[in-house]
Amino acid sequence: MNIDIGNVLIDEAEPGLDADSLETLDERVREAHQRIADGRAREEFGYAALNLPETTDPDAIRQACTEVEDSETILTVGIGGSALGAATITAAIGDDETGHYVLDNVDPARTNSVLAEIDLAETAVHVVSRSGTTAETLANFLVVREAMTDDGVDWTDRTIVTTGDDGPLRSLAKKHELPALDVPDGVPGRCAALSTVGLVPAAIMGCDIEALLAGGEAGAESLAPSLFDCPAYAYGAVAHALDQQGAGVNVMMPYAEGLESFAEWFAQLWAESLGKEGEGQTPVRALGATDQHSQLQLYRAGPRDKMVTLVRPENRESLTVPETEIPDLDYLGNTDLGRVLDAEFDATEASLADAGCPNVRIEIERLDAHGLGRLLYDMQAACILAGELYGVDTFTQPAVEWGKRAARGLLGAGETAEARAVADKYCRRIE
Ligand SMILES: O=P(O)(O)OC[C@H]1O[C@](O)(CO)[C@@H](O)[C@@H]1O
């Protein structure tokens, strides 16, 4: 993976950085790198995520999938980091034959639609929850289990569980002797893509999970005490510095259809890790070239409050655009769709620079298992580095708990002050 920060350093960039500010920043990167290295060595909570390429056991994952390895469909039941990593990996490198469906919301219309579409007798169900108590995940699991029973499918034959040491899911797995994998110790869900949490669907699909981990390992080996020697740290440091200069929004805009879900995964990683004590940069999910035709107007001509991260593989599949007799379109004839996409990328990058919108280019050699593993790892390292620079607790997410307590109270799981607060809402309806 490489990163080009040139369009952050040009005079036009507003906000922007200069060579002196990068040198000053590099001193802080050196300190942060040491803190991260120490945290990894001691396998401290959160920092342990950067050890996953070594600590994840692909054989244990394959072993757990043995009974369902020939499934035509995989159904992931999880939410947040317990679903986004798996979805990102199969969207980027999965095969088209095996469908991967993700139930990461509790919209009955969606769950009904998925259950109507898949053959549960040919589906591997992977239920993932680090805590084992997430209401959305458990509600969906209970619905899926009932649907399997109604279809005459023994759910215990087709269900794998990945969860913590305790909680309802672990108890269920023990009671029914389900194949059960452990969530990695000391790793928040949003940093667990390169582990049991994210790799089961890819393993069932026959993806090269060892290559994913090798890509992560390459990222681990790239970590260095200077941002000038480490793409991941350069990205984290530059994003933080731009935020401090007013770029409170980070538009993650991959130019590869297979990376659309990656932008969602990045959004959780960046928001849930850095959004604390009034700090944090707002991630926006976008897709190139598609969103040039929906959001680019704002990025180029709107407030100077954002940076744009452009991601692409240096090597793409090819698909020739046929010659055409249509006047004015001959320039498209005999070109290649990948060439068109890269021209759009280059044009958008230059357009943003021309308008003074700071933008960073991230490139991976190709969108394969190794390239994706490296990208996921480096974004995690960048986020952890940024967390050190912000001085926040990168690995917890206390702000999400209020809403959980309110929802539980509203659903009758016990009286909560939060649920009472919901009832006190000030209403002003406009019909
Ligand atoms: O894996 P669990 O415990 O079900 O949590 C799912 C998601 O919910 C959160 O805890 C936030 O509520 C995320 O950090 C996590 O990825």
The ligand as a Gaussian input file, in Angstrom:
#p B3LYP/6-31G(d) Opt

LIG

0 1
 O      -20.074000      -7.729000      18.935000
 P      -21.158000      -7.137000      19.792000
 O      -20.849000      -7.194000      21.255000
 O      -22.493000      -7.699000      19.449000
 O      -21.198000      -5.553000      19.454000
 C      -21.544000      -5.171000      18.142000
 C      -21.182000      -3.733000      17.949000
 O      -21.849000      -2.891000      18.909000
 C      -20.908000      -1.991000      19.491000
 O      -20.506000      -2.526000      20.737000
 C      -21.518000      -0.630000      19.691000
 O      -22.756000      -0.770000      20.323000
 C      -19.752000      -1.958000      18.526000
 O      -18.567000      -1.488000      19.100000
 C      -19.686000      -3.410000      18.125000
 O      -18.944000      -3.612000      16.930000

